[in-house]
Every structure is written in C-alpha cells, then in structure tokens.
C-alpha cells in the first residue's frame, strides 16, 4: 500500500477510539471523552471497537485496491459536429462518455451511454473541467450502487 495513505499506529489507535465512540453514540449511549473504549469489557463497547477496526481495515483495503487498479482516463478530442464546439469522448467496455462544450457560452453537456442506451445527461453553464468532475461523481455513485445491486438474492420464503 502507498505509505502516504497508510495510518501510523498512533493515528490508527486514535481513529479506533473516535469511531468506536461514534458507533456507541449512534446506539444511544453516552461516553466520557477520556474513556478508553479499547480497554472496555462490556460486550456492547467491545462490539463498537470491533466495528471501528473493521471500518478502518475496509478503508485501507479499498485504498490499496485503488493504488493497484488506478487507471488514468484521458478524454479524447473528436471532430466537432458544429463550428465553435469542442467534442470529447471516451469508450470503456460497454460505456461511452461524451462531453461537448461551447467555450464562448461556457456551456457544457456530458452524457453517459451503456450499450448505446443513454443513462446520464447533464448540461449547464460551466467549464468543461467542472462538468467532467460532476460526471466523475455520478460514475462513482453509480459504481457504488451497482456493486450493492450485484448482491441481489431471493429472500427466504419462510420469512
């Protein structure tokens, strides 16, 4: 893992305490700021500590995966269909991304296609860089939701 994304032992210890206290408060309990959650013997407190440790490990694993799988995607400039417009595109597997901007009007439109079906359109007066950032935020959210949807199962009929 990239060292600048890895927590030191003291940082991790402080974060475990902070998260465990937050999880404990979410459950409706009150805890003193100076209370050391990791020294607790109560099962509820110990569960909050374990949740904090698990949360930190998950984030560390996710960051490690990002380091390994990081791929830089660069817009490719295409032939504009109208004078004065700038056209950019990128194809990735079943996905197609387009960005069309009118620099004189500061108007930009982004689109996402999945197997030739449009699934996202955003058009607003903004620079192409900001529109590209909004598109990235949409794609991150969509990827997260698709990952959750990939866990669909049939419920137990006896429930």
Secondary structure, DSSP 8 states (H G I E B T S, - for coil): --GGGS--HHHHHHHHHHHHHHHHHHTT----TT--GGG--SHHHHHHHHHHHHHHHHHHHHHHHHHHH------EEE--SSTTEEEEEEEETTEEEEEEEETTTTEEEEEEEETTEEEEEEEEES-HHHHHHHHHHHHHHHHHHHHHHTT-----TT-
